[in-house]
Amino acid sequence: MDPSLSNVLTSAEVQAFASGFPVMVMHLVVTLLLLAAGATVYALMTPWKEVALIRDGNPAAALAFAGVLLGLAIPLAVSLSVSTSVRDIAIWGVATLVLQLLCFRVVDLLLTGLPQRIKDGQMSAAIVLVGAKLATAVVLSAALTG
């Protein structure tokens, strides 16, 4: 083997990558599974069936669901960034999802009439819903780091 290649393969950077990459992938997979679980729970607890509306071409439902995904992903990303192990990610990730789903439910209840307006394809209702859900995501994320 070429000595220069051997030096590259044994460098501290390559060794750090070799040991850190599998850990990073595991953390990513756990977080993505949490995101999928949170999105599924949200879809099941909403008063309207967003996935069916999206399949029917309803842009307001698509925007509202995109806001949910971002609203769940933001605190999960912060949780991932402050966690040090898979167990830590799972604990904080589940706590984050539960709090965020509760906040989303409160937002849905406070913004009465929005579900029907979203079913009717009204983009203004979806935009307000996305804004409210992203706002709760940002506040929850700040609480995680506080």
N, C-alpha and C positions, 0 to 999 in steps of 0.2 A: 504494500500500500504506500502511496505517495506520502511522505512525511508531512507535507503541508496540509493534506486532506485529513490526516490523523490529528493534527493540531486543531483543525476546525471542528472536527467531531468531538473532541475532548474539551473544547472551550467552555468556559463557565456559562456563556449565553445558551449554547446548544444543550448543555446539561440541564440548565434551568428550564428550558422549553420542554425537554423530554420528560422531566418530572412534573412540570406544572400543567402541561397541555391536557393530560387525562383528567386532572382535577377540575380544570376549567370546563371541559366537556361535560363532566358529571354535574357540576353546578348549573350549567346551562340547561341540561336535560331536565333536571328537577324543577327549575324555574319555569320552563316551557310547559311541563306537565301541570304545574300549579296554575299557569295561565289558562290552559285548556280546561281544567276543572272549574276554575272560576267563571269562565265564559259559559260553560255548560250549565252550571248552577244558575247563573243570571238568566240565561235563555229559558230555563224551566220556571223561574219565579216571576217573570214579567207577565203582565196581564195581556200582552199581545204576542203573537208568534212571529218574532222578527225573521227567523230563518225562512219561514214560508212566505212572508211578505217580500223578503229579498229575492227569493226564487221567482216571485211574481213580477219582479222588476220595480219594486217600490224604492225610489232613491232616498226617501226620508228614513225608512227603516234601515237601509244600508248605512247611512250616515250615523244614525243613532247607535247601531251595533258597533261601528268603527270607533265611536266615542267610548263605548263600553270597553272594547279591547284596549284602547290606549289608557283609559282610566284604571284598568286593572294592571296593565303592564308598567305604568310609571312607578307605583309603590313597590311592585315586585322587583323592579330594577334597582330601586334604592335599597330594598331589603337584601338583594343579592350583593350589592356593593358593600354593605356594612356587615355581612355575615362571613364567618370564617370556616364553616364546615357544612356538609350536606344537612346534618341535623339542624344546625342553626338556620339554614335557608328554609328548611321545611317548617320549623316552628314559626319563624317570623313571617314566612310566606303565607302560611295558613291564617295566622293572626291578621295579617294585612288584608287577605281576601275576605275574611269574615267582616272586618270593619268596613272595608270598601263596599261590599255587597249590602251591608246595612245602610251605609250612607246613600248608595244608589237607590235603595228602596224608599228611603225618606225623601229623596229628591223626586222620585216618581210620584209619591203621595202628595208632596207640596205643590208640584206643578200639575195640578189636576187638569184633566181634559187633554193632556198631551198624548196619551196612548191612542185615543181616537183620531186625533189630528195626524199622528204619525201613520196610523193605518190608512188615513185618507191621502197620504203622500205630501203633507204640508212640510216643506223644507224648513220654514221658520221655526216650527215646533222642534224639529230634530236639532237644529243649530242651538237653540236654548238648552235642550237636554244635554247635548255634547258639552257645551260650556259649563254647565253645572257639574257634570260628572268629572270633567277634567279639573275643575277648581277643587273638588273634593280630593282628587288624586294628588294634586300638588300639596294641599294642606296635610294630608296623611303622610305623604313622603317627607315633609319637613318635620313632622312629629317623630318619624322613625329616626331621624338624624339628631334630634334635639336631645 
